[in-house]
Amino acid sequence: MINDRTLQNTNSTSDLDQRDGKKRKKYDGEAVLRWSHDFSTPIRYTVVDRSEGGLRIVSHLPLNEGMTGLITRYLPEGRSVNQPVMVAWASSTPDDDGYHCGIWFFGTQ
């Protein structure tokens, strides 16, 4: 498993903060995602906040809008899930934390 926090980023710009209009709750944890293009490699991402329709993560590598995958686990509680997701939006420039990305839930949870 790759821990996205171990990937370092030296660029710094402002944060992209897009909202989907749904009430978001701050989340202090991580999500383990498996992207469709490389399902065998789970990657841990820091979760900034969550809503009923998705979440915002921070990635140290840029993600592309439209990427699909599956959230398989939430950490630190270790709750196992099989939630299909898609990258709804992604910042094109990182801030000190990395690239902020909006992840949209689709399908059933």
C-alpha positions in Angstrom: 0.0 0.0 0.0 1.2 3.5 -0.8 0.8 6.2 1.8 0.3 9.4 -0.2 1.7 11.5 2.7 5.1 10.0 2.1 5.2 11.6 -1.4 6.7 15.1 -1.0 5.8 18.3 -2.8 7.9 21.4 -3.1 5.4 23.7 -4.8 3.1 26.0 -2.9 0.1 28.0 -4.1 -3.4 28.8 -2.8 -5.9 26.1 -2.0 -8.8 25.3 -4.4 -11.9 25.1 -2.3 -15.0 24.0 -4.3 -18.2 23.0 -2.6 -20.9 20.7 -3.8 -23.6 22.6 -1.9 -24.0 19.8 0.7 -23.1 20.2 4.3 -19.6 19.1 4.9 -18.1 17.8 8.1 -14.4 18.1 9.0 -12.8 14.6 9.0 -9.6 13.7 10.8 -8.5 10.5 9.1 -7.7 8.9 5.8 -9.3 7.0 3.0 -7.8 4.0 1.2 -8.6 4.2 -2.5 -7.9 1.8 -5.3 -8.0 3.5 -8.7 -9.5 1.7 -11.7 -6.3 2.0 -13.7 -4.3 0.2 -11.1 -6.7 -1.6 -8.8 -3.9 -3.8 -7.2 -2.3 -0.7 -5.6 -4.2 0.7 -2.6 -3.3 4.4 -1.8 -3.9 6.2 1.5 -5.1 9.8 1.2 -5.7 12.4 3.9 -9.4 13.3 4.1 -10.1 17.0 4.7 -13.9 16.9 5.0 -16.9 14.7 4.1 -20.5 15.2 3.0 -23.2 12.7 2.2 -22.2 13.0 -1.5 -18.5 12.8 -1.3 -15.3 14.0 0.3 -12.3 16.2 -0.2 -8.9 14.6 -0.1 -5.3 15.9 -0.4 -3.0 14.2 -2.8 0.7 14.8 -3.3 0.4 13.9 -6.9 -2.1 15.5 -9.3 -5.3 13.6 -10.0 -7.4 13.9 -13.1 -11.0 14.8 -13.2 -13.1 11.8 -14.2 -10.7 9.2 -12.6 -12.8 6.4 -11.1 -12.0 4.0 -8.3 -13.2 2.4 -5.0 -12.8 3.5 -1.4 -12.1 0.3 0.4 -11.4 1.5 4.0 -11.5 4.5 6.3 -8.6 5.0 8.8 -8.0 5.2 11.7 -11.2 3.3 12.6 -10.5 0.7 10.0 -14.1 0.5 8.7 -14.2 -1.5 5.5 -16.4 -0.2 2.6 -16.8 -0.7 -1.1 -17.8 2.7 -2.3 -17.4 3.6 -6.0 -16.0 7.1 -6.5 -15.1 9.6 -9.2 -12.8 12.6 -9.1 -15.3 15.5 -9.5 -12.6 18.3 -9.5 -8.9 18.6 -8.7 -6.7 21.6 -8.1 -4.2 22.2 -10.9 -1.6 23.7 -8.5 -0.7 22.4 -5.0 -0.6 24.3 -1.8 1.6 23.4 1.2 -0.4 20.2 1.8 -0.7 19.0 -1.8 -3.4 19.0 -4.5 -7.0 19.2 -3.1 -9.5 17.0 -4.9 -13.2 16.6 -4.7 -14.3 12.9 -4.7 -17.9 12.1 -5.6 -19.7 9.0 -4.3 -21.8 7.1 -6.9 -23.5 3.7 -6.9 -24.4 2.1 -3.6 -22.5 2.1 -0.4 
